[in-house]
Amino acid sequence: MVEYNPRIIQVYADKLYTQANITVIINFIIGLVFGVIICYILERFLSSIVIEAVFILFTTAIGYFKGQEKAFSFRLQAQMALCQAKIEEHTKKSVAN
């Protein structure tokens, strides 16, 4: 029979937090690249480099916040797993007493 191992839950939570951070970075980069590509394509129509910079900043910010939104679910999942581990820890202490 498989034994309960809280270390596995901790490793799982750590991986979820790493995945959350990577998700934010990747979405940030996607937003940046998307903005640069669109500005490159529309370069002849845009009248100012300031407009291009603002557009790139805007798409990068959208990517960042979209990444934060996706990362929230990973962080929540990690917290739920850690909460379950704590419940198990406290239950074992209560039963032992």
N, CA, C and O atoms as a MOPAC input file, in Angstrom:
PM7 MOZYME 1SCF
protein

 N      0.83200 1    -1.18300 1     0.00000 1
 C      0.00000 1     0.00000 1     0.00000 1
 C      0.87800 1     1.24900 1     0.00000 1
 O      1.92700 1     1.28000 1     0.64300 1
 N      0.44800 1     2.25600 1    -0.71300 1
 C      1.20300 1     3.49800 1    -0.82600 1
 C      1.00400 1     4.32500 1     0.44200 1
 O     -0.11700 1     4.49000 1     0.92100 1
 N      2.10000 1     4.83700 1     0.97100 1
 C      2.08000 1     5.65900 1     2.18300 1
 C      1.94600 1     7.14000 1     1.82000 1
 O      2.38200 1     7.57600 1     0.75500 1
 N      1.33900 1     7.89000 1     2.71700 1
 C      1.22800 1     9.34200 1     2.55000 1
 C      2.60800 1     9.96100 1     2.68400 1
 O      3.34900 1     9.63900 1     3.61200 1
 N      2.95800 1    10.85300 1     1.75500 1
 C      4.25500 1    11.50800 1     1.78100 1
 C      4.06000 1    13.00200 1     1.52200 1
 O      3.81700 1    13.39900 1     0.38200 1
 N      4.16200 1    13.84100 1     2.56200 1
 C      3.93900 1    15.27900 1     2.38300 1
 C      4.99500 1    15.94200 1     1.49700 1
 O      4.74700 1    17.00100 1     0.92000 1
 N      6.14900 1    15.33200 1     1.39200 1
 C      7.22200 1    15.89800 1     0.55500 1
 C      6.79100 1    15.94600 1    -0.91300 1
 O      7.14000 1    16.88200 1    -1.63200 1
 N      6.03900 1    14.95000 1    -1.35200 1
 C      5.56000 1    14.92100 1    -2.74000 1
 C      4.65300 1    16.11500 1    -3.01100 1
 O      4.72000 1    16.72700 1    -4.07700 1
 N      3.80700 1    16.44100 1    -2.04300 1
 C      2.90400 1    17.58800 1    -2.20600 1
 C      3.70500 1    18.88200 1    -2.26800 1
 O      3.37800 1    19.77900 1    -3.04600 1
 N      4.75600 1    18.98500 1    -1.45100 1
 C      5.59700 1    20.18400 1    -1.47700 1
 C      6.29700 1    20.33100 1    -2.83000 1
 O      6.36000 1    21.42900 1    -3.38200 1
 N      6.81500 1    19.23700 1    -3.35700 1
 C      7.47400 1    19.26700 1    -4.67300 1
 C      6.47500 1    19.67200 1    -5.75000 1
 O      6.79200 1    20.47000 1    -6.63200 1
 N      5.27100 1    19.12000 1    -5.67500 1
 C      4.20100 1    19.46000 1    -6.62700 1
 C      3.87400 1    20.95200 1    -6.55600 1
 O      3.74000 1    21.60800 1    -7.58900 1
 N      3.74500 1    21.48600 1    -5.34300 1
 C      3.44700 1    22.91200 1    -5.17200 1
 C      4.58800 1    23.77600 1    -5.70900 1
 O      4.34200 1    24.79600 1    -6.35200 1
 N      5.81600 1    23.38000 1    -5.45200 1
 C      6.97100 1    24.12200 1    -5.97800 1
 C      6.95100 1    24.15800 1    -7.50300 1
 O      7.21600 1    25.19400 1    -8.11300 1
 N      6.63400 1    23.02000 1    -8.11000 1
 C      6.57000 1    22.96100 1    -9.57700 1
 C      5.44600 1    23.83600 1   -10.11700 1
 O      5.59900 1    24.47300 1   -11.15900 1
 N      4.32900 1    23.87000 1    -9.42000 1
 C      3.22400 1    24.73200 1    -9.85500 1
 C      3.61700 1    26.20500 1    -9.78300 1
 O      3.27100 1    26.98000 1   -10.67500 1
 N      4.33600 1    26.60000 1    -8.73000 1
 C      4.78800 1    27.98600 1    -8.62500 1
 C      5.80800 1    28.31500 1    -9.71900 1
 O      5.79300 1    29.41500 1   -10.27200 1
 N      6.67800 1    27.37800 1   -10.02700 1
 C      7.62600 1    27.58300 1   -11.12600 1
 C      6.88500 1    27.73800 1   -12.44500 1
 O      7.21200 1    28.60800 1   -13.25300 1
 N      5.89200 1    26.89600 1   -12.65600 1
 C      5.08800 1    26.97500 1   -13.87600 1
 C      4.34600 1    28.30800 1   -13.95300 1
 O      4.20600 1    28.87900 1   -15.03400 1
 N      3.87600 1    28.80000 1   -12.82200 1
 C      3.19200 1    30.09600 1   -12.78900 1
 C      4.14400 1    31.21300 1   -13.20600 1
 O      3.77900 1    32.07700 1   -14.00300 1
 N      5.35700 1    31.19800 1   -12.67000 1
 C      6.33700 1    32.23400 1   -13.01900 1
 C      6.72500 1    32.16300 1   -14.49100 1
 O      6.85300 1    33.19300 1   -15.15100 1
 N      6.91000 1    30.96500 1   -14.99900 1
 C      7.25900 1    30.79300 1   -16.41300 1
 C      6.12100 1    31.27500 1   -17.30400 1
 O      6.36400 1    31.87500 1   -18.35200 1
 N      4.88400 1    31.01800 1   -16.89500 1
 C      3.71800 1    31.46200 1   -17.66400 1
 C      3.69800 1    32.97700 1   -17.79700 1
 O      3.40600 1    33.50200 1   -18.87200 1
 N      4.00500 1    33.68000 1   -16.71900 1
 C      4.03200 1    35.14700 1   -16.76500 1
 C      5.11800 1    35.61700 1   -17.72300 1
 O      4.87600 1    36.49900 1   -18.54800 1
 N      6.29500 1    35.04600 1   -17.62500 1
 C      7.41500 1    35.45500 1   -18.48400 1
 C      7.10400 1    35.17800 1   -19.95200 1
 O      7.33900 1    36.03300 1   -20.80700 1
 N      6.58400 1    34.00500 1   -20.24700 1
 C      6.28100 1    33.64700 1   -21.64000 1
 C      5.22000 1    34.57100 1   -22.22400 1
 O      5.35500 1    35.03000 1   -23.35900 1
 N      4.16900 1    34.84800 1   -21.46100 1
 C      3.12700 1    35.74100 1   -21.96200 1
 C      3.63700 1    37.16500 1   -22.13200 1
 O      3.21600 1    37.86600 1   -23.05200 1
 N      4.53400 1    37.59900 1   -21.26000 1
 C      5.17000 1    38.90800 1   -21.39800 1
 C      5.93700 1    38.97400 1   -22.71800 1
 O      5.80900 1    39.93700 1   -23.47400 1
 N      6.73300 1    37.94400 1   -22.98400 1
 C      7.53000 1    37.90100 1   -24.21600 1
 C      6.63000 1    37.82600 1   -25.44500 1
 O      6.90100 1    38.48300 1   -26.45000 1
 N      5.56300 1    37.03400 1   -25.37500 1
 C      4.62900 1    36.94300 1   -26.50300 1
 C      4.01500 1    38.30400 1   -26.79300 1
 O      3.91000 1    38.70200 1   -27.95300 1
 N      3.60700 1    39.02200 1   -25.75100 1
 C      3.05000 1    40.36300 1   -25.93700 1
 C      4.05400 1    41.31100 1   -26.56500 1
 O      3.70800 1    42.09800 1   -27.44700 1
 N      5.29900 1    41.23800 1   -26.11300 1
 C      6.35800 1    42.08500 1   -26.66100 1
 C      6.60800 1    41.77000 1   -28.12800 1
 O      6.64400 1    42.67300 1   -28.96400 1
 N      6.77900 1    40.50100 1   -28.43700 1
 C      7.05000 1    40.08700 1   -29.82200 1
 C      5.88100 1    40.44200 1   -30.73000 1
 O      6.08500 1    40.92600 1   -31.84300 1
 N      4.66200 1    40.20600 1   -30.26500 1
 C      3.47500 1    40.55200 1   -31.04300 1
 C      3.45900 1    42.04800 1   -31.35700 1
 O      3.19200 1    42.44400 1   -32.49100 1
 N      3.74200 1    42.87000 1   -30.36200 1
 C      3.77600 1    44.31700 1   -30.56900 1
 C      4.84100 1    44.73400 1   -31.56700 1
 O      4.59500 1    45.58300 1   -32.42400 1
 N      6.01800 1    44.14500 1   -31.45900 1
 C      7.11200 1    44.47700 1   -32.38300 1
 C      6.75300 1    44.05900 1   -33.80400 1
 O      6.99000 1    44.81600 1   -34.74600 1
 N      6.18900 1    42.87300 1   -33.97100 1
 C      5.82200 1    42.39700 1   -35.31400 1
 C      4.75300 1    43.28300 1   -35.93600 1
 O      4.86600 1    43.66500 1   -37.10000 1
 N      3.73000 1    43.61100 1   -35.18100 1
 C      2.66000 1    44.46900 1   -35.70400 1
 C      3.20800 1    45.84700 1   -36.05600 1
 O      2.85700 1    46.40200 1   -37.09700 1
 N      4.05900 1    46.40400 1   -35.20800 1
 C      4.65100 1    47.71400 1   -35.51000 1
 C      5.53100 1    47.64600 1   -36.75400 1
 O      5.55000 1    48.58000 1   -37.55600 1
 N      6.25600 1    46.54900 1   -36.91500 1
 C      7.09500 1    46.38800 1   -38.10000 1
 C      6.23200 1    46.35200 1   -39.36000 1
 O      6.56400 1    46.97600 1   -40.36800 1
 N      5.12000 1    45.61700 1   -39.29300 1
 C      4.22000 1    45.51700 1   -40.44700 1
 C      3.56900 1    46.86200 1   -40.75300 1
 O      3.43500 1    47.24000 1   -41.91700 1
 N      3.16900 1    47.57800 1   -39.71700 1
 C      2.45600 1    48.84800 1   -39.90200 1
 C      3.37700 1    50.06700 1   -39.88100 1
 O      2.90200 1    51.20000 1   -39.80400 1
 N      4.67100 1    49.84500 1   -39.94800 1
 C      5.65300 1    50.92200 1   -39.81900 1
 C      5.38900 1    52.08000 1   -40.77900 1
 O      5.51500 1    53.24200 1   -40.39100 1
 N      5.03200 1    51.78600 1   -41.99700 1
 C      4.83800 1    52.85600 1   -42.97600 1
 C      3.57200 1    53.67600 1   -42.70100 1
 O      3.44200 1    54.80500 1   -43.17300 1
 N      2.63300 1    53.08900 1   -41.92500 1
 C      1.38800 1    53.79800 1   -41.62100 1
 C      1.46100 1    54.58000 1   -40.31000 1
 O      0.70700 1    55.53200 1   -40.10600 1
 N      2.35800 1    54.18000 1   -39.43700 1
 C      2.47900 1    54.87200 1   -38.15400 1
 C      3.36600 1    56.09200 1   -38.33500 1
 O      4.43900 1    56.01900 1   -38.93500 1
 N      2.90200 1    57.20700 1   -37.80900 1
 C      3.59200 1    58.46700 1   -38.06900 1
 C      4.72200 1    58.76300 1   -37.09600 1
 O      5.54600 1    59.63600 1   -37.36500 1
 N      4.78000 1    58.07000 1   -35.99200 1
 C      5.75200 1    58.43800 1   -34.96800 1
 C      6.29400 1    57.20100 1   -34.26100 1
 O      5.60000 1    56.20000 1   -34.08400 1
 N      7.54900 1    57.30800 1   -33.86800 1
 C      8.15000 1    56.22300 1   -33.09500 1
 C      7.52700 1    56.15500 1   -31.70400 1
 O      7.51300 1    55.09800 1   -31.07300 1
 N      7.01400 1    57.28500 1   -31.23400 1
 C      6.34800 1    57.31200 1   -29.92800 1
 C      5.09200 1    56.43700 1   -29.96000 1
 O      4.82200 1    55.69700 1   -29.01400 1
 N      4.33400 1    56.52500 1   -31.04400 1
 C      3.13200 1    55.69600 1   -31.19400 1
 C      3.52300 1    54.22300 1   -31.21200 1
 O      2.86100 1    53.39300 1   -30.59000 1
 N      4.59900 1    53.90100 1   -31.92500 1
 C      5.07300 1    52.51800 1   -31.96600 1
 C      5.48100 1    52.04200 1   -30.57000 1
 O      5.14000 1    50.93200 1   -30.16100 1
 N      6.20900 1    52.88500 1   -29.85000 1
 C      6.65800 1    52.51500 1   -28.50400 1
 C      5.47100 1    52.30300 1   -27.56200 1
 O      5.45500 1    51.35900 1   -26.77200 1
 N      4.48900 1    53.18400 1   -27.65500 1
 C      3.29700 1    53.05000 1   -26.81100 1
 C      2.54400 1    51.76800 1   -27.16400 1
 O      2.07000 1    51.06300 1   -26.27300 1
 N      2.43400 1    51.46700 1   -28.44800 1
 C      1.74300 1    50.25000 1   -28.87800 1
 C      2.46800 1    49.00700 1   -28.36200 1
 O      1.83300 1    48.07300 1   -27.87300 1
 N      3.78900 1    48.99700 1   -28.47000 1
 C      4.57700 1    47.86400 1   -27.97900 1
 C      4.42700 1    47.73400 1   -26.46500 1
 O      4.27900 1    46.63000 1   -25.94000 1
 N      4.46700 1    48.85600 1   -25.77800 1
 C      4.25900 1    48.84900 1   -24.33000 1
 C      2.88200 1    48.29100 1   -23.97700 1
 O      2.74300 1    47.51700 1   -23.03000 1
 N      1.87500 1    48.68600 1   -24.73700 1
 C      0.50300 1    48.23900 1   -24.51900 1
 C      0.37000 1    46.72700 1   -24.71100 1
 O     -0.21100 1    46.04300 1   -23.86900 1
 N      0.90700 1    46.20700 1   -25.81500 1
 C      0.79500 1    44.76400 1   -26.06600 1
 C      1.61000 1    43.95700 1   -25.04900 1
 O      1.22000 1    42.85400 1   -24.66500 1
 N      2.73300 1    44.51400 1   -24.62300 1
 C      3.54200 1    43.84600 1   -23.60600 1
 C      2.79200 1    43.79300 1   -22.27800 1
 O      2.80000 1    42.76800 1   -21.59500 1
 N      2.14800 1    44.89200 1   -21.91700 1
 C      1.36600 1    44.92700 1   -20.67700 1
 C      0.20700 1    43.93600 1   -20.73600 1
 O     -0.08100 1    43.25300 1   -19.75300 1
 N     -0.45000 1    43.85900 1   -21.87700 1
 C     -1.54100 1    42.88900 1   -22.03000 1
 C     -1.00400 1    41.47000 1   -21.83900 1
 O     -1.62000 1    40.65900 1   -21.14700 1
 N      0.13800 1    41.17300 1   -22.44700 1
 C      0.74600 1    39.85400 1   -22.28500 1
 C      1.08500 1    39.55400 1   -20.83400 1
 O      0.85000 1    38.44800 1   -20.34700 1
 N      1.63700 1    40.54400 1   -20.15100 1
 C      2.00300 1    40.37000 1   -18.74100 1
 C      0.77400 1    40.07200 1   -17.88600 1
 O      0.76800 1    39.12200 1   -17.10400 1
 N     -0.26000 1    40.88900 1   -18.04000 1
 C     -1.46100 1    40.70500 1   -17.21500 1
 C     -2.20700 1    39.42000 1   -17.56700 1
 O     -2.79800 1    38.78400 1   -16.69400 1
 N     -2.18200 1    39.04300 1   -18.82800 1
 C     -2.77700 1    37.76200 1   -19.22600 1
 C     -1.99100 1    36.61100 1   -18.58500 1
 O     -2.57800 1    35.62500 1   -18.14000 1
 N     -0.68100 1    36.74300 1   -18.54300 1
 C      0.15200 1    35.73800 1   -17.88400 1
 C     -0.13300 1    35.65800 1   -16.39100 1
 O     -0.18500 1    34.56600 1   -15.82500 1
 N     -0.31800 1    36.81300 1   -15.75200 1
 C     -0.65600 1    36.82800 1   -14.32400 1
 C     -1.99200 1    36.14000 1   -14.07500 1
 O     -2.17000 1    35.42800 1   -13.08700 1
 N     -2.91900 1    36.36800 1   -14.98800 1
 C     -4.24200 1    35.74700 1   -14.86800 1
 C     -4.14500 1    34.22300 1   -14.95300 1
 O     -4.77200 1    33.50500 1   -14.17400 1
 N     -3.35500 1    33.74700 1   -15.90300 1
 C     -3.17200 1    32.29900 1   -16.04300 1
 C     -2.38800 1    31.73100 1   -14.85700 1
 O     -2.67800 1    30.63400 1   -14.37900 1
 N     -1.40000 1    32.48300 1   -14.39300 1
 C     -0.55400 1    32.02100 1   -13.29300 1
 C     -1.33700 1    31.90800 1   -11.98900 1
 O     -1.00200 1    31.09400 1   -11.12800 1
 N     -2.37100 1    32.71800 1   -11.84600 1
 C     -3.17000 1    32.67800 1   -10.62500 1
 C     -3.74100 1    31.28400 1   -10.38000 1
 O     -3.76200 1    30.81000 1    -9.24400 1
 N     -4.20100 1    30.63300 1   -11.43600 1
 C     -4.78300 1    29.29500 1   -11.26000 1
 C     -3.72300 1    28.28400 1   -10.81500 1
 O     -4.02300 1    27.38100 1   -10.03500 1
 N     -2.49800 1    28.42700 1   -11.29900 1
 C     -1.42000 1    27.53700 1   -10.85300 1
 C     -1.10400 1    27.77300 1    -9.37300 1
 O     -0.91900 1    26.82800 1    -8.60600 1
 N     -1.04700 1    29.05100 1    -8.99000 1
 C     -0.75300 1    29.37700 1    -7.59100 1
 C     -1.87000 1    28.90000 1    -6.66500 1
 O     -1.61000 1    28.39200 1    -5.57400 1
 N     -3.10100 1    29.06700 1    -7.10600 1
 C     -4.23500 1    28.60500 1    -6.30900 1
 C     -4.19600 1    27.08800 1    -6.13600 1
 O     -4.43900 1    26.57300 1    -5.04400 1
 N     -3.89100 1    26.38800 1    -7.20500 1
 C     -3.79000 1    24.92600 1    -7.14800 1
 C     -2.69100 1    24.50200 1    -6.17100 1
 O     -2.86200 1    23.54600 1    -5.41400 1
 N     -1.56700 1    25.21500 1    -6.19200 1
 C     -0.47000 1    24.91000 1    -5.26900 1
 C     -0.89900 1    25.15200 1    -3.82600 1
 O     -0.60600 1    24.34500 1    -2.94300 1
 N     -1.58800 1    26.25100 1    -3.59000 1
 C     -2.04100 1    26.55400 1    -2.23500 1
 C     -3.04600 1    25.52000 1    -1.72600 1
 O     -3.03400 1    25.16400 1    -0.54800 1
 N     -3.90400 1    25.04800 1    -2.60500 1
 C     -4.87700 1    24.02700 1    -2.20800 1
 C     -4.16900 1    22.72400 1    -1.83000 1
 O     -4.55700 1    22.05500 1    -0.87200 1
 N     -3.14500 1    22.37500 1    -2.57800 1
 C     -2.38000 1    21.16200 1    -2.26100 1
 C     -1.66300 1    21.31500 1    -0.92000 1
 O     -1.65800 1    20.39100 1    -0.10700 1
 N     -1.06100 1    22.48200 1    -0.69100 1
 C     -0.37400 1    22.72100 1     0.57900 1
 C     -1.35900 1    22.72800 1     1.74900 1
 O     -1.04200 1    22.25700 1     2.84200 1
 N     -2.53400 1    23.25900 1     1.51200 1
 C     -3.57700 1    23.26900 1     2.54100 1
 C     -3.97400 1    21.83700 1     2.91200 1
 O     -4.14200 1    21.51700 1     4.08900 1
 N     -4.11900 1    20.99600 1     1.91400 1
 C     -4.45000 1    19.59100 1     2.17300 1
 C     -3.34900 1    18.91400 1     2.99300 1
 O     -3.63500 1    18.10800 1     3.87800 1
 N     -2.09900 1    19.24500 1     2.69700 1
 C     -0.98400 1    18.66600 1     3.44600 1
 C     -1.02800 1    19.12100 1     4.90600 1
 O     -0.78000 1    18.32600 1     5.81200 1
 N     -1.34400 1    20.39200 1     5.13200 1
 C     -1.44600 1    20.91200 1     6.50200 1
 C     -2.60100 1    20.25700 1     7.25400 1
 O     -2.47300 1    19.92400 1     8.43200 1
 N     -3.71800 1    20.07500 1     6.57300 1
 C     -4.86400 1    19.40800 1     7.20300 1
 C     -4.46100 1    18.00300 1     7.64400 1
 O     -4.78100 1    17.57600 1     8.75300 1
 N     -3.76500 1    17.29900 1     6.77900 1
 C     -3.30500 1    15.94400 1     7.11000 1
 C     -2.35600 1    15.97800 1     8.30300 1
 O     -2.44000 1    15.13100 1     9.19300 1
 N     -1.45500 1    16.95700 1     8.32100 1
 C     -0.49000 1    17.08600 1     9.41500 1
 C     -1.21300 1    17.32100 1    10.74600 1
 O     -0.89500 1    16.68400 1    11.75000 1
 N     -2.17600 1    18.22900 1    10.74900 1
 C     -2.91300 1    18.53400 1    11.97600 1
 C     -3.81800 1    17.37500 1    12.39100 1
 O     -4.01800 1    17.14200 1    13.58300 1
 N     -4.35700 1    16.65900 1    11.42700 1
 C     -5.20500 1    15.50400 1    11.73600 1
 C     -4.38300 1    14.40200 1    12.39800 1
 O     -4.83700 1    13.76500 1    13.34900 1
 N     -3.17500 1    14.18200 1    11.89100 1
 C     -2.29400 1    13.16800 1    12.49000 1
 C     -1.96800 1    13.52300 1    13.93600 1
 O     -1.95000 1    12.65200 1    14.80600 1
 N     -1.70500 1    14.82700 1    14.19600 1
 C     -1.39200 1    15.27200 1    15.55800 1
 C     -2.59000 1    15.06500 1    16.47900 1
 O     -2.42700 1    14.64700 1    17.62500 1
 N     -3.78700 1    15.35600 1    15.98500 1
 C     -4.99900 1    15.20300 1    16.79800 1
 C     -5.26700 1    13.74400 1    17.12800 1
 O     -5.64700 1    13.41600 1    18.25200 1
 N     -5.07100 1    12.87400 1    16.15600 1
 C     -5.30900 1    11.44400 1    16.35800 1
 C     -4.26600 1    10.86100 1    17.31200 1
 O     -4.58300 1     9.98600 1    18.11800 1
 N     -3.02700 1    11.34300 1    17.22300 1
 C     -1.95000 1    10.83300 1    18.06800 1
 C     -2.17800 1    11.19200 1    19.53700 1
 O     -1.76300 1    10.45200 1    20.42900 1
 N     -2.83000 1    12.31400 1    19.78800 1
 C     -3.06200 1    12.74800 1    21.17900 1
 C     -4.24900 1    12.07200 1    21.69900 1
 O     -4.62800 1    12.28700 1    22.85000 1

